């Protein structure tokens, strides 16, 4: 393999971070839709309704998370994996779900 071939197969850390950040942002966008939040609550927390106040706080915190930079410690192993072998969007990564669950736990919602 030539050096140029190796460079096209191996990503950079900034590229890996951006891929993961965009995947997290897309994941959160799906959750923050009205139907998306209801489905997420139902599928992950077996909850079929929450108060409008709790809903607004959840949505606010999720939107803030979507705009924030990645917690590089939390995503370190995933970043390294994507640096070594770039892949399609990691949207279904458990790392993203765990980060989102922290917000739901903050409001008394825990996985069953």
N, CA, C and O atoms as a printed pandas DataFrame, in Angstrom:
     atom_number atom_name residue_name chain_id  residue_number  x_coord  y_coord  z_coord
0              1         N          UNK        A               1    0.829   -1.178    0.000
1              2        CA          UNK        A               1    0.000    0.000    0.000
2              3         C          UNK        A               1    0.877    1.246    0.000
3              4         O          UNK        A               1    1.906    1.296    0.673
4              5         N          UNK        A               2    0.462    2.233   -0.752
5              6        CA          UNK        A               2    1.214    3.475   -0.769
6              7         C          UNK        A               2    0.786    4.354    0.398
7              8         O          UNK        A               2   -0.261    4.128    1.005
8              9         N          UNK        A               3    1.593    5.348    0.704
9             10        CA          UNK        A               3    1.263    6.262    1.801
10            11         C          UNK        A               3   -0.042    6.998    1.510
11            12         O          UNK        A               3   -0.840    7.234    2.417
12            13         N          UNK        A               4   -0.260    7.363    0.245
13            14        CA          UNK        A               4   -1.484    8.063   -0.124
14            15         C          UNK        A               4   -2.708    7.178    0.118
15            16         O          UNK        A               4   -3.732    7.671    0.591
16            17         N          UNK        A               5   -2.624    5.891   -0.192
17            18        CA          UNK        A               5   -3.729    4.966    0.054
18            19         C          UNK        A               5   -4.014    4.862    1.535
19            20         O          UNK        A               5   -5.175    4.876    1.944
20            21         N          UNK        A               6   -2.972    4.758    2.351
21            22        CA          UNK        A               6   -3.152    4.673    3.792
22            23         C          UNK        A               6   -3.828    5.928    4.313
23            24         O          UNK        A               6   -4.725    5.836    5.150
24            25         N          UNK        A               7   -3.422    7.102    3.838
25            26        CA          UNK        A               7   -4.018    8.354    4.291
26            27         C          UNK        A               7   -5.493    8.463    3.936
27            28         O          UNK        A               7   -6.252    9.105    4.662
28            29         N          UNK        A               8   -5.916    7.850    2.837
29            30        CA          UNK        A               8   -7.330    7.915    2.493
30            31         C          UNK        A               8   -8.145    6.931    3.323
31            32         O          UNK        A               8   -9.354    7.106    3.471
32            33         N          UNK        A               9   -7.508    5.909    3.863
33            34        CA          UNK        A               9   -8.222    4.943    4.696
34            35         C          UNK        A               9   -8.305    5.380    6.153
35            36         O          UNK        A               9   -9.223    4.986    6.873
36            37         N          UNK        A              10   -7.355    6.185    6.581
37            38        CA          UNK        A              10   -7.298    6.598    7.973
38            39         C          UNK        A              10   -7.734    8.043    8.080
39            40         O          UNK        A              10   -7.195    8.915    7.400
40            41         N          UNK        A              11   -8.717    8.296    8.940
41            42        CA          UNK        A              11   -9.207    9.649    9.133
42            43         C          UNK        A              11   -8.384   10.386   10.167
43            44         O          UNK        A              11   -7.467    9.834   10.774
44            45         N          UNK        A              12   -8.726   11.614   10.349
45            46        CA          UNK        A              12   -8.058   12.409   11.373
46            47         C          UNK        A              12   -8.972   12.508   12.587
47            48         O          UNK        A              12  -10.172   12.248   12.500
48            49         N          UNK        A              13   -8.400   12.879   13.697
49            50        CA          UNK        A              13   -9.203   13.043   14.911
50            51         C          UNK        A              13  -10.243   14.143   14.724
51            52         O          UNK        A              13  -11.397   13.936   15.098
52            53         N          UNK        A              14   -9.891   15.309   14.161
53            54        CA          UNK        A              14  -10.929   16.323   13.939
54            55         C          UNK        A              14  -12.071   15.827   13.044
55            56         O          UNK        A              14  -13.232   16.158   13.283
56            57         N          UNK        A              15  -11.746   15.036   12.016
57            58        CA          UNK        A              15  -12.795   14.478   11.159
58            59         C          UNK        A              15  -13.680   13.518   11.941
59            60         O          UNK        A              15  -14.903   13.543   11.797
60            61         N          UNK        A              16  -13.079   12.684   12.758
61            62        CA          UNK        A              16  -13.843   11.733   13.565
62            63         C          UNK        A              16  -14.758   12.469   14.536
63            64         O          UNK        A              16  -15.919   12.097   14.705
64            65         N          UNK        A              17  -14.236   13.505   15.167
65            66        CA          UNK        A              17  -15.042   14.303   16.102
66            67         C          UNK        A              17  -16.223   14.925   15.375
67            68         O          UNK        A              17  -17.342   14.913   15.886
68            69         N          UNK        A              18  -15.988   15.460   14.205
69            70        CA          UNK        A              18  -17.062   16.105   13.444
70            71         C          UNK        A              18  -18.120   15.091   13.000
71            72         O          UNK        A              18  -19.314   15.385   13.051
72            73         N          UNK        A              19  -17.702   13.925   12.575
73            74        CA          UNK        A              19  -18.651   12.876   12.183
74            75         C          UNK        A              19  -19.550   12.505   13.362
75            76         O          UNK        A              19  -20.768   12.403   13.217
76            77         N          UNK        A              20  -18.947   12.309   14.509
77            78        CA          UNK        A              20  -19.709   11.915   15.703
78            79         C          UNK        A              20  -20.607   13.063   16.157
79            80         O          UNK        A              20  -21.757   12.836   16.536
80            81         N          UNK        A              21  -20.096   14.284   16.122
81            82        CA          UNK        A              21  -20.898   15.441   16.534
82            83         C          UNK        A              21  -22.128   15.592   15.643
83            84         O          UNK        A              21  -23.227   15.843   16.136
84            85         N          UNK        A              22  -21.943   15.439   14.337
85            86        CA          UNK        A              22  -23.074   15.536   13.413
86            87         C          UNK        A              22  -24.071   14.401   13.626
87            88         O          UNK        A              22  -25.280   14.610   13.528
88            89         N          UNK        A              23  -23.573   13.211   13.914
89            90        CA          UNK        A              23  -24.464   12.078   14.180
90            91         C          UNK        A              23  -25.279   12.334   15.441
91            92         O          UNK        A              23  -26.479   12.064   15.479
92            93         N          UNK        A              24  -24.614   12.861   16.484
93            94        CA          UNK        A              24  -25.329   13.176   17.728
94            95         C          UNK        A              24  -26.378   14.244   17.468
95            96         O          UNK        A              24  -27.504   14.148   17.958
96            97         N          UNK        A              25  -26.011   15.260   16.699
97            98        CA          UNK        A              25  -26.945   16.335   16.378
98            99         C          UNK        A              25  -28.166   15.786   15.630
99           100         O          UNK        A              25  -29.297   16.162   15.941
100          101         N          UNK        A              26  -27.955   14.921   14.668
101          102        CA          UNK        A              26  -29.058   14.330   13.908
102          103         C          UNK        A              26  -29.933   13.462   14.813
103          104         O          UNK        A              26  -31.160   13.514   14.727
104          105         N          UNK        A              27  -29.314   12.676   15.669
105          106        CA          UNK        A              27  -30.039   11.820   16.611
106          107         C          UNK        A              27  -30.945   12.668   17.503
107          108         O          UNK        A              27  -32.108   12.329   17.720
108          109         N          UNK        A              28  -30.405   13.765   18.013
109          110        CA          UNK        A              28  -31.173   14.639   18.893
110          111         C          UNK        A              28  -32.279   15.349   18.122
111          112         O          UNK        A              28  -33.369   15.543   18.661
112          113         N          UNK        A              29  -32.030   15.737   16.887
113          114        CA          UNK        A              29  -33.071   16.371   16.070
114          115         C          UNK        A              29  -34.264   15.442   15.914
115          116         O          UNK        A              29  -35.410   15.887   15.959
116          117         N          UNK        A              30  -33.999   14.154   15.730
117          118        CA          UNK        A              30  -35.106   13.197   15.605
118          119         C          UNK        A              30  -35.879   13.102   16.914
119          120         O          UNK        A              30  -37.108   13.024   16.903
120          121         N          UNK        A              31  -35.179   13.107   18.029
121          122        CA          UNK        A              31  -35.845   13.009   19.337
122          123         C          UNK        A              31  -36.662   14.263   19.627
123          124         O          UNK        A              31  -37.740   14.170   20.214
124          125         N          UNK        A              32  -36.173   15.419   19.231
125          126        CA          UNK        A              32  -36.842   16.664   19.613
126          127         C          UNK        A              32  -38.089   16.980   18.798
127          128         O          UNK        A              32  -38.777   17.961   19.083
128          129         N          UNK        A              33  -38.384   16.186   17.813
129          130        CA          UNK        A              33  -39.676   16.368   17.143
130          131         C          UNK        A              33  -40.748   15.837   18.092
131          132         O          UNK        A              33  -40.464   14.987   18.936
132          133         N          UNK        A              34  -41.970   16.330   17.961
133          134        CA          UNK        A              34  -43.039   15.923   18.871
134          135         C          UNK        A              34  -43.219   14.415   18.858
135          136         O          UNK        A              34  -43.246   13.780   19.913
136          137         N          UNK        A              35  -43.339   13.849   17.690
137          138        CA          UNK        A              35  -43.509   12.398   17.583
138          139         C          UNK        A              35  -42.249   11.670   18.037
139          140         O          UNK        A              35  -42.335   10.615   18.665
140          141         N          UNK        A              36  -41.091   12.219   17.726
141          142        CA          UNK        A              36  -39.828   11.587   18.095
142          143         C          UNK        A              36  -39.652   11.482   19.595
143          144         O          UNK        A              36  -39.204   10.451   20.095
144          145         N          UNK        A              37  -39.998   12.533   20.320
145          146        CA          UNK        A              37  -39.877   12.508   21.773
146          147         C          UNK        A              37  -40.831   11.484   22.368
147          148         O          UNK        A              37  -40.457   10.729   23.265
148          149         N          UNK        A              38  -42.045   11.458   21.877
149          150        CA          UNK        A              38  -43.017   10.488   22.381
150          151         C          UNK        A              38  -42.558    9.052   22.129
151          152         O          UNK        A              38  -42.664    8.200   23.010
152          153         N          UNK        A              39  -42.051    8.787   20.931
153          154        CA          UNK        A              39  -41.556    7.440   20.612
154          155         C          UNK        A              39  -40.341    7.082   21.466
155          156         O          UNK        A              39  -40.233    5.956   21.951
156          157         N          UNK        A              40  -39.434    8.028   21.649
157          158        CA          UNK        A              40  -38.250    7.775   22.460
158          159         C          UNK        A              40  -38.645    7.460   23.898
159          160         O          UNK        A              40  -38.124    6.518   24.495
160          161         N          UNK        A              41  -39.559    8.242   24.452
161          162        CA          UNK        A              41  -40.029    7.993   25.817
162          163         C          UNK        A              41  -40.675    6.616   25.933
163          164         O          UNK        A              41  -40.441    5.885   26.895
164          165         N          UNK        A              42  -41.475    6.282   24.956
165          166        CA          UNK        A              42  -42.168    4.996   24.965
166          167         C          UNK        A              42  -41.188    3.832   24.819
167          168         O          UNK        A              42  -41.273    2.855   25.562
168          169         N          UNK        A              43  -40.267    3.930   23.876
169          170        CA          UNK        A              43  -39.351    2.827   23.588
170          171         C          UNK        A              43  -38.256    2.647   24.629
171          172         O          UNK        A              43  -37.862    1.518   24.922
172          173         N          UNK        A              44  -37.763    3.736   25.189
173          174        CA          UNK        A              44  -36.620    3.641   26.095
174          175         C          UNK        A              44  -36.997    3.711   27.568
175          176         O          UNK        A              44  -36.259    3.212   28.418
176          177         N          UNK        A              45  -38.135    4.323   27.882
177          178        CA          UNK        A              45  -38.496    4.519   29.279
178          179         C          UNK        A              45  -39.882    3.981   29.617
179          180         O          UNK        A              45  -40.350    4.144   30.744
180          181         N          UNK        A              46  -40.538    3.347   28.662
181          182        CA          UNK        A              46  -41.880    2.834   28.841
182          183         C          UNK        A              46  -42.793    3.886   29.483
183          184         O          UNK        A              46  -43.603    3.585   30.360
184          185         N          UNK        A              47  -42.635    5.121   29.017
185          186        CA          UNK        A              47  -43.412    6.259   29.495
186          187         C          UNK        A              47  -44.267    6.747   28.339
187          188         O          UNK        A              47  -43.777    6.966   27.231
188          189         N          UNK        A              48  -45.548    6.913   28.616
189          190        CA          UNK        A              48  -46.472    7.267   27.538
190          191         C          UNK        A              48  -46.979    8.697   27.619
191          192         O          UNK        A              48  -47.789    9.114   26.791
192          193         N          UNK        A              49  -46.521    9.439   28.590
193          194        CA          UNK        A              49  -46.914   10.836   28.693
194          195         C          UNK        A              49  -46.138   11.531   29.803
195          196         O          UNK        A              49  -45.878   10.954   30.858
196          197         N          UNK        A              50  -45.776   12.772   29.544
197          198        CA          UNK        A              50  -45.119   13.593   30.552
198          199         C          UNK        A              50  -45.786   14.963   30.539
199          200         O          UNK        A              50  -46.467   15.319   29.578
200          201         N          UNK        A              51  -45.592   15.716   31.589
201          202        CA          UNK        A              51  -46.194   17.050   31.656
202          203         C          UNK        A              51  -45.566   17.965   30.600
203          204         O          UNK        A              51  -44.441   17.748   30.150
204          205         N          UNK        A              52  -46.320   18.981   30.227
205          206        CA          UNK        A              52  -45.809   19.942   29.246
206          207         C          UNK        A              52  -44.569   20.657   29.766
207          208         O          UNK        A              52  -43.662   20.973   28.996
208          209         N          UNK        A              53  -44.527   20.912   31.063
209          210        CA          UNK        A              53  -43.367   21.573   31.654
210          211         C          UNK        A              53  -42.131   20.697   31.531
211          212         O          UNK        A              53  -41.074   21.166   31.110
212          213         N          UNK        A              54  -42.259   19.428   31.896
213          214        CA          UNK        A              54  -41.128   18.505   31.789
214          215         C          UNK        A              54  -40.698   18.358   30.338
215          216         O          UNK        A              54  -39.504   18.288   30.046
216          217         N          UNK        A              55  -41.659   18.311   29.433
217          218        CA          UNK        A              55  -41.371   18.201   27.999
218          219         C          UNK        A              55  -40.535   19.397   27.536
219          220         O          UNK        A              55  -39.541   19.225   26.831
220          221         N          UNK        A              56  -40.935   20.598   27.928
221          222        CA          UNK        A              56  -40.205   21.797   27.506
222          223         C          UNK        A              56  -38.784   21.820   28.055
223          224         O          UNK        A              56  -37.853   22.209   27.349
224          225         N          UNK        A              57  -38.607   21.405   29.316
225          226        CA          UNK        A              57  -37.269   21.353   29.895
226          227         C          UNK        A              57  -36.407   20.296   29.199
227          228         O          UNK        A              57  -35.232   20.534   28.917
228          229         N          UNK        A              58  -36.989   19.142   28.925
229          230        CA          UNK        A              58  -36.257   18.098   28.194
230          231         C          UNK        A              58  -35.819   18.600   26.820
231          232         O          UNK        A              58  -34.662   18.449   26.429
232          233         N          UNK        A              59  -36.752   19.191   26.103
233          234        CA          UNK        A              59  -36.447   19.689   24.764
234          235         C          UNK        A              59  -35.362   20.765   24.809
235          236         O          UNK        A              59  -34.458   20.781   23.974
236          237         N          UNK        A              60  -35.458   21.656   25.782
237          238        CA          UNK        A              60  -34.443   22.703   25.911
238          239         C          UNK        A              60  -33.060   22.101   26.149
239          240         O          UNK        A              60  -32.088   22.479   25.496
240          241         N          UNK        A              61  -32.981   21.151   27.100
241          242        CA          UNK        A              61  -31.697   20.531   27.420
242          243         C          UNK        A              61  -31.149   19.718   26.251
243          244         O          UNK        A              61  -29.941   19.710   26.015
244          245         N          UNK        A              62  -32.018   19.040   25.527
245          246        CA          UNK        A              62  -31.576   18.273   24.361
246          247         C          UNK        A              62  -31.043   19.196   23.269
247          248         O          UNK        A              62  -30.034   18.886   22.634
248          249         N          UNK        A              63  -31.703   20.311   23.050
249          250        CA          UNK        A              63  -31.227   21.264   22.038
250          251         C          UNK        A              63  -29.878   21.857   22.442
251          252         O          UNK        A              63  -29.003   22.059   21.601
252          253         N          UNK        A              64  -29.720   22.132   23.728
253          254        CA          UNK        A              64  -28.427   22.638   24.210
254          255         C          UNK        A              64  -27.335   21.590   24.012
255          256         O          UNK        A              64  -26.223   21.919   23.599
256          257         N          UNK        A              65  -27.651   20.330   24.306
257          258        CA          UNK        A              65  -26.683   19.263   24.096
258          259         C          UNK        A              65  -26.307   19.160   22.623
259          260         O          UNK        A              65  -25.138   18.968   22.286
260          261         N          UNK        A              66  -27.286   19.287   21.760
261          262        CA          UNK        A              66  -27.054   19.197   20.322
262          263         C          UNK        A              66  -26.065   20.255   19.841
263          264         O          UNK        A              66  -25.274   19.998   18.933
264          265         N          UNK        A              67  -26.106   21.425   20.434
265          266        CA          UNK        A              67  -25.238   22.532   20.019
266          267         C          UNK        A              67  -23.883   22.515   20.720
267          268         O          UNK        A              67  -22.959   23.209   20.294
268          269         N          UNK        A              68  -23.756   21.740   21.777
269          270        CA          UNK        A              68  -22.519   21.742   22.556
270          271         C          UNK        A              68  -21.436   20.907   21.869
271          272         O          UNK        A              68  -21.716   20.081   21.000
272          273         N          UNK        A              69  -20.207   21.147   22.281
273          274        CA          UNK        A              69  -19.108   20.344   21.755
274          275         C          UNK        A              69  -19.150   18.963   22.411
275          276         O          UNK        A              69  -19.762   18.772   23.462
276          277         N          UNK        A              70  -18.489   18.016   21.766
277          278        CA          UNK        A              70  -18.465   16.651   22.291
278          279         C          UNK        A              70  -17.648   16.569   23.569
279          280         O          UNK        A              70  -16.656   17.279   23.732
280          281         N          UNK        A              71  -18.068   15.711   24.458
281          282        CA          UNK        A              71  -17.264   15.360   25.630
282          283         C          UNK        A              71  -16.221   14.371   25.121
283          284         O          UNK        A              71  -16.519   13.197   24.904
284          285         N          UNK        A              72  -15.007   14.854   24.935
285          286        CA          UNK        A              72  -13.976   14.037   24.301
286          287         C          UNK        A              72  -13.573   12.842   25.150
287          288         O          UNK        A              72  -13.123   11.830   24.612
288          289         N          UNK        A              73  -13.725   12.937   26.455
289          290        CA          UNK        A              73  -13.427   11.787   27.320
290          291         C          UNK        A              73  -14.492   10.708   27.102
291          292         O          UNK        A              73  -14.171    9.528   26.957
292          293         N          UNK        A              74  -15.743   11.118   27.080
293          294        CA          UNK        A              74  -16.850   10.172   26.880
294          295         C          UNK        A              74  -16.724    9.453   25.532
295          296         O          UNK        A              74  -16.982    8.253   25.439
296          297         N          UNK        A              75  -16.333   10.179   24.508
297          298        CA          UNK        A              75  -16.286    9.631   23.156
298          299         C          UNK        A              75  -14.896    9.167   22.723
299          300         O          UNK        A              75  -14.705    8.830   21.554
300          301         N          UNK        A              76  -13.932    9.142   23.623
301          302        CA          UNK        A              76  -12.534    8.859   23.257
302          303         C          UNK        A              76  -12.366    7.567   22.467
303          304         O          UNK        A              76  -11.713    7.565   21.423
304          305         N          UNK        A              77  -12.939    6.480   22.942
305          306        CA          UNK        A              77  -12.737    5.209   22.236
306          307         C          UNK        A              77  -13.435    5.214   20.875
307          308         O          UNK        A              77  -12.923    4.630   19.919
308          309         N          UNK        A              78  -14.575    5.853   20.777
309          310        CA          UNK        A              78  -15.276    5.945   19.496
310          311         C          UNK        A              78  -14.500    6.837   18.519
311          312         O          UNK        A              78  -14.417    6.528   17.331
312          313         N          UNK        A              79  -13.942    7.923   19.011
313          314        CA          UNK        A              79  -13.135    8.804   18.167
314          315         C          UNK        A              79  -11.939    8.034   17.611
315          316         O          UNK        A              79  -11.629    8.124   16.423
316          317         N          UNK        A              80  -11.281    7.288   18.471
317          318        CA          UNK        A              80  -10.129    6.504   18.017
318          319         C          UNK        A              80  -10.547    5.464   16.970
319          320         O          UNK        A              80   -9.850    5.264   15.975
320          321         N          UNK        A              81  -11.673    4.813   17.198
321          322        CA          UNK        A              81  -12.148    3.808   16.243
322          323         C          UNK        A              81  -12.438    4.439   14.883
323          324         O          UNK        A              81  -12.104    3.862   13.848
324          325         N          UNK        A              82  -13.055    5.619   14.880
325          326        CA          UNK        A              82  -13.377    6.284   13.624
326          327         C          UNK        A              82  -12.139    6.866   12.968
327          328         O          UNK        A              82  -12.094    7.008   11.746
328          329         N          UNK        A              83  -11.142    7.203   13.757
329          330        CA          UNK        A              83   -9.883    7.688   13.191
330          331         C          UNK        A              83   -9.191    6.560   12.432
331          332         O          UNK        A              83   -8.659    6.768   11.342
332          333         N          UNK        A              84   -9.204    5.368   13.015
333          334        CA          UNK        A              84   -8.551    4.215   12.402
334          335         C          UNK        A              84   -9.320    3.728   11.189
335          336         O          UNK        A              84   -8.734    3.403   10.157
336          337         N          UNK        A              85  -10.642    3.680   11.323
337          338        CA          UNK        A              85  -11.458    3.150   10.229
338          339         C          UNK        A              85  -12.728    3.983   10.090
339          340         O          UNK        A              85  -13.744    3.679   10.715
340          341         N          UNK        A              86  -12.672    5.041    9.264
341          342        CA          UNK        A              86  -13.869    5.855    9.057
342          343         C          UNK        A              86  -15.037    5.000    8.557
343          344         O          UNK        A              86  -14.867    4.107    7.728
344          345         N          UNK        A              87  -16.204    5.295    9.077
345          346        CA          UNK        A              87  -17.408    4.540    8.753
346          347         C          UNK        A              87  -18.541    5.508    8.483
347          348         O          UNK        A              87  -18.392    6.717    8.663
348          349         N          UNK        A              88  -19.671    4.979    8.051
349          350        CA          UNK        A              88  -20.845    5.840    7.912
350          351         C          UNK        A              88  -21.242    6.397    9.284
351          352         O          UNK        A              88  -20.689    6.001   10.310
352          353         N          UNK        A              89  -22.160    7.275    9.283
353          354        CA          UNK        A              89  -22.612    7.956   10.491
354          355         C          UNK        A              89  -22.848    6.993   11.655
355          356         O          UNK        A              89  -23.512    5.970   11.486
356          357         N          UNK        A              90  -22.311    7.313   12.832
357          358        CA          UNK        A              90  -22.453    6.445   14.012
358          359         C          UNK        A              90  -23.712    6.741   14.812
359          360         O          UNK        A              90  -23.701    6.642   16.039
360          361         N          UNK        A              91  -24.783    7.099   14.145
361          362        CA          UNK        A              91  -25.986    7.583   14.818
362          363         C          UNK        A              91  -26.545    6.631   15.868
363          364         O          UNK        A              91  -27.112    7.084   16.862
364          365         N          UNK        A              92  -26.401    5.348   15.676
365          366        CA          UNK        A              92  -26.975    4.399   16.624
366          367         C          UNK        A              92  -25.972    3.935   17.675
367          368         O          UNK        A              92  -26.170    2.901   18.312
368          369         N          UNK        A              93  -24.918    4.684   17.851
369          370        CA          UNK        A              93  -23.899    4.324   18.824
370          371         C          UNK        A              93  -24.453    4.430   20.240
371          372         O          UNK        A              93  -25.169    5.381   20.553
372          373         N          UNK        A              94  -24.133    3.477   21.088
373          374        CA          UNK        A              94  -24.574    3.549   22.483
374          375         C          UNK        A              94  -23.997    4.760   23.216
375          376         O          UNK        A              94  -24.576    5.214   24.203
376          377         N          UNK        A              95  -22.863    5.290   22.743
377          378        CA          UNK        A              95  -22.279    6.479   23.366
378          379         C          UNK        A              95  -23.257    7.655   23.289
379          380         O          UNK        A              95  -23.410    8.411   24.248
380          381         N          UNK        A              96  -23.904    7.798   22.152
381          382        CA          UNK        A              96  -24.854    8.894   21.960
382          383         C          UNK        A              96  -26.073    8.667   22.848
383          384         O          UNK        A              96  -26.544    9.593   23.508
384          385         N          UNK        A              97  -26.575    7.459   22.864
385          386        CA          UNK        A              97  -27.736    7.147   23.698
386          387         C          UNK        A              97  -27.433    7.414   25.167
387          388         O          UNK        A              97  -28.264    7.986   25.873
388          389         N          UNK        A              98  -26.266    7.012   25.634
389          390        CA          UNK        A              98  -25.916    7.234   27.044
390          391         C          UNK        A              98  -25.851    8.719   27.378
391          392         O          UNK        A              98  -26.283    9.136   28.452
392          393         N          UNK        A              99  -25.322    9.503   26.475
393          394        CA          UNK        A              99  -25.242   10.940   26.724
394          395         C          UNK        A              99  -26.635   11.564   26.775
395          396         O          UNK        A              99  -26.892   12.433   27.608
396          397         N          UNK        A             100  -27.523   11.137   25.906
397          398        CA          UNK        A             100  -28.897   11.637   25.889
398          399         C          UNK        A             100  -29.654   11.166   27.133
399          400         O          UNK        A             100  -30.439   11.922   27.706
400          401         N          UNK        A             101  -29.424    9.940   27.546
401          402        CA          UNK        A             101  -30.110    9.399   28.722
402          403         C          UNK        A             101  -29.817   10.192   29.985
403          404         O          UNK        A             101  -30.666   10.270   30.874
404          405         N          UNK        A             102  -28.645   10.775   30.080
405          406        CA          UNK        A             102  -28.290   11.587   31.246
406          407         C          UNK        A             102  -29.305   12.710   31.429
407          408         O          UNK        A             102  -29.697   13.017   32.555
408          409         N          UNK        A             103  -29.724   13.311   30.347
409          410        CA          UNK        A             103  -30.707   14.394   30.416
410          411         C          UNK        A             103  -32.050   13.853   30.896
411          412         O          UNK        A             103  -32.699   14.471   31.740
412          413         N          UNK        A             104  -32.464   12.728   30.377
413          414        CA          UNK        A             104  -33.739   12.151   30.792
414          415         C          UNK        A             104  -33.694   11.739   32.261
415          416         O          UNK        A             104  -34.676   11.911   32.984
416          417         N          UNK        A             105  -32.578   11.206   32.699
417          418        CA          UNK        A             105  -32.421   10.819   34.101
418          419         C          UNK        A             105  -32.529   12.036   35.019
419          420         O          UNK        A             105  -33.049   11.943   36.131
420          421         N          UNK        A             106  -32.039   13.161   34.547
421          422        CA          UNK        A             106  -32.102   14.413   35.310
422          423         C          UNK        A             106  -33.543   14.763   35.676
423          424         O          UNK        A             106  -33.794   15.396   36.701
424          425         N          UNK        A             107  -34.477   14.350   34.838
425          426        CA          UNK        A             107  -35.895   14.650   35.055
426          427         C          UNK        A             107  -36.677   13.439   35.585
427          428         O          UNK        A             107  -37.898   13.367   35.451
428          429         N          UNK        A             108  -35.958   12.503   36.179
429          430        CA          UNK        A             108  -36.610   11.379   36.853
430          431         C          UNK        A             108  -37.010   10.234   35.932
431          432         O          UNK        A             108  -37.736    9.337   36.361
432          433         N          UNK        A             109  -36.567   10.235   34.705
433          434        CA          UNK        A             109  -36.905    9.167   33.780
434          435         C          UNK        A             109  -35.717    8.193   33.716
435          436         O          UNK        A             109  -34.598    8.581   33.378
436          437         N          UNK        A             110  -35.978    6.949   34.039
437          438        CA          UNK        A             110  -34.915    5.928   33.981
438          439         C          UNK        A             110  -35.393    4.773   33.131
439          440         O          UNK        A             110  -36.588    4.498   33.023
440          441         N          UNK        A             111  -34.426    4.108   32.532
441          442        CA          UNK        A             111  -34.758    2.960   31.671
442          443         C          UNK        A             111  -35.278    1.808   32.510
443          444         O          UNK        A             111  -34.803    1.528   33.611
444          445         N          UNK        A             112  -36.257    1.166   31.946
445          446        CA          UNK        A             112  -36.839    0.001   32.626
446          447         C          UNK        A             112  -36.122   -1.268   32.252
447          448         O          UNK        A             112  -36.479   -2.344   32.732
